């Protein structure tokens, strides 16, 4: 799974899919007029903007399109604002954060200031502070910030597998699977005399099986057990 695929899975898990426009401060309330909105009018996977209006309804295909456009926008914004190289896990965490609080807030944040100064630990400590919407602490934001911080601090080859922060890595599974298959191949050779061509074919099959198994184990969607509340400090 690429960092972009991980990001999309992460955003879908947190934001949730809503095909009718809603107030992100009170998602269960029906909004028919702008004056009723306390938070931000939102639709699809956390999409906001002047193109969202009360009683707006879209298709799932349109929601996917909006998500694609938004991900491109926020990923580009983070790349522009961050002055140092990022590991994939850091990039996913930061784009998720900016997607939620907005690029302007991210640009003015102490988190970005510390990160650009080379203080990654200090930047990571800033995530939990962004847990409020309209002055109120939102449980969904508390969980989201905790997950983003954990992801930001994880090793570059790790992908979060579940809400218990269990990680599945290629570096962990590759030698295990490779060793197991190599052992099986050795046992087969002890019973069957292979020609050079057969040995080449068997080697190719073993390599293909290793690659397929590692991809299947490590390419699990990022899962976070959190609600899709939006907001900022």
N, C-alpha and C positions, 0 to 999 in steps of 0.2 A: 504494500500500500504506500503510495507516495504521500508526501506531506500535504499536498493539496486535497487528496482523497480523505486523509485523516481529518483535515480541517472541516471539510464539508460534512462528514459524519458527525463530528463534534458539534458543529453549529446546528445541524438538524436535531440532534439529541436535546440540546439546550433550548433552542428557540421553539421547537414544535411547529407543526404545520397548521396554519389558520387560513382558510379560504375566504373568510369574511373579515373586513376591517374591524379592529377592536382597540380599546384603550389599554395600553400595556400596564397602566397602573391598576386597572380594575378589569381584567379580561372577561369576566363573566357578565359585565353590564352591556346592554345593547346601546349602541351609539347611533343616534339619528341626526344629531346636530353637533357642529364644532364646539358650541358652548358647553356641551356635556363632558368634554374631554378634560381629564385631570392630568394625565400623563402624556404619552405620545401615541398618535394614531398609527397603528401597525397592521401589517398583513403578511401573508406567506410565511417565510422563515425569518421573522424579525425585520422585514423590510419596512422602512419609513421614508418619508419625503413628501414633497408637494403633490406627487402623483397619487397619494392615498387619500381617500375621502370617505365620509360616513356612508354606511350601507354598501360600500364597494364589495363586490364578489368576483373572484377570479377562479380559473381552472388550476388543477394541480400542475399542468404543463407550464402555465404562466408563472406559478410559484417557483418552479425549478429555474425558469429563465431569469427571474428577478434575483434568485440566490446566486446564480452564476455571475450576473452583472455586479452584484454587491461584493462577492468574494474577490473578483478582479480589482474592484475599486479599493477595497480595504487592504488587500495584499500589496498593491502598488503604493498605497499611502504609507504603510509601515516600512516598506523598503526605502521609500524616500526619506523618512524621518529618522530611521536608525542609522547611526554612523559606523557601525561595526558589523563584522560578519556574524550571521546567526546560524545556529544548528537548526535542523528541521523542527525539533520539538519546541524550541524557543520561538520560531517563526509562527507555528500553529497557535501557541499560547498568546502571543502578542496580537496576531490578527483577530483572534477570537475576542480579546479584550477591547481592541479598537472598534470592532464590529458592534460591540455592545455599548460602549460609552461614546463613540464617535471619534473621528480623526482629530477634530479640534481639541477635544478634551485630552486625548492621548498626547497630542503635540505639546500641550501646556502642563502635562503631568510630571510630578516628581519621579515617577517610575521611569519615564523616558530620559529625564535628565541624569538620573543615576546610571542607567544602562549605557548611555553615550559617554559617561565618565569612566566606564569600565567596571562599575560596581554592580555586578550581576546579583550578588546576594542581597544588596540593598534594594535593587529593583524588584526582586522577587518578594521582598517583605512589603512592598507597596500594594500588591494585588488585593489582600484582604481588606484594605481600607476602602475600596470601591464597592461598598455593599449596600448603599442607600439609594432610594428613589424618592424625590420630593421630601427629603429629610427623614424618611422612615427606613429602617433596616429591613431588607427583603430577604427572606430565607433562601429563595432561589439564587439570589446574587451571592449570598454567603457561600453556597455550595459551588457555584460557578467559579468564583474567585479562588476557592481552595483547589479546585481541579486545574485551573489555569496555572496556578503557582506550582503545583506538583508536576505538571507537564513541563513547565518552563525549566525546572530544576533537574529533570530527568536526563539520563544520558542520551546522546544524539541518536543512537540506533534503537531506542526503545519506543514502543507505541502502547499507550494505555489500553489495557484490555477490558477492565471493568471498574466499577465504582470502589472496589476495595484496593485500588492502585496496584493491581497485579500486572506485571509487564511481561511481554513475550518478545524475545529478541532473537534475531538471526544468529548472533554470535553465540548464544546459548545452545540453540538446537542444532546448528550445522555440524559440529563435531560428533554429537550424539547420534544423529541419524546417519551421518557418513560412516562412522565407525560400525554401526549395526549392519548397514548394507555391505560394507567391505568384509565383515566377518561372514555374512551369508555367502558372498561371492567366493571367499576362500574355501568354505565348506563344499560349495558346488565343484570347484576346481579339484578338490581332493578326490572326488568321485568320478569326474568326467574330464578326459583329456581334451583340452581346447586347442584348436589351431590358432595361429596369429590373427587371422581374420575374425574368428569367433571371439578371441580375447578383446579385440578392438570393439566389436559389437556389444559385448557384455559391459565393457567400460562405459560406452556411450549410454547404455540403458541405465547403469548405476547412477551416472551423473544426472541424467534426466529425472530419475526418481528422487534423488536428493533435492534437486531444485524445486520439483513439484511439491514435495512434502514440506520443505522450508517455507515456500510461499503460502501454502495452505494454512500452516500453523501461525505464521507471523502476520498474514494479511487479514487479520480480524478487524472489524470496525471498532473505532474508538467508542467506548460506552461510558457514559457518566450518568449517575442516578441523580439528576437535578431537574428542577422545573425551569421553564423558559422565561423567567422574569427579567425585564430589561431595566436599566436605570444607572445612575451614577451617584457619587458622593455629593 
